[in-house]
Amino acid sequence: MERQLEAGERVVGAAVLHGGITAEMRRLTIGARDGSSRELVLRSFVDVAEADDWLRREAEALRVLAETGVQAPELVAVDAGAEECEYPSLLMTHLPGRTILHDEGVETRIPLLAKQLVAIHAVRPAEQPRGFVALSTAETAVVPRGADWSAAIDMIRKPRPSYDGCFLHRDFQPGNVLFDGGRISGVVDWAGTAWGPAELDVSHCSTNLALLHGPEWGLRFAEAYEQAGGVLSPNRQYWFVRDALAASEELEVVSQPWREAGRTELTTQVVEERLDTYISALVGGPDLGRRR
């Protein structure tokens, strides 16, 4: 890391950043000879088989975003193969702000999230990122005891709909968006960047909002996205149902950071019940996102 610093600078402090799932994050304080300081963030993947690919994609995404109006960290250096670091790592600038996961003010944050996602989808890189990968299937959904998801599962057994591709974040949700006062100060975690239907990002954020704040907020996000200028296809229902079913496979993994951040009431049972209610609403609402 010190080889990436300016002359006379050195690392004078480090603090662990919490809330991530796949990577270890540390905020580094960089001191200069004149007494001034700045902060960088070191993102390290420990025991992650896809680390090399993810970090190379994130590095490229940060290079692309540096030429746009999307607020994202600036790339400082990347060591995707762990040639210099103990683990595959990426060094980037530190953005001001914090994630907001509490319920208060969610009605004002949703339009901001929607507007930010529309801006991300408008990015047109010179070289198109690789196509999206969806690993979940109808067979991998984890159906809660007593729930009837047969209609939802049958829906995603159908052939994948055609789509118009765009630049995707692939994990756009409240845990990866920083707020500073009443504005979004940045979006982080670009390791999953891909090219695919806008519905992938919109549905993923909607599912997270449904689990974090309640099913009704997940349902509102699609409408907010369209009001912000985003375009969703007539086949939106397929993608929304698919993302919601995919969430069933990792409810514990997703909700644990929320509890660590203070949302202790979001037990696995609570988010499971919210997901069940949300999926029932999706299956019954083919006009999802359109004002009725």
Disulfide bonds with the S-S distance in Angstrom:
none
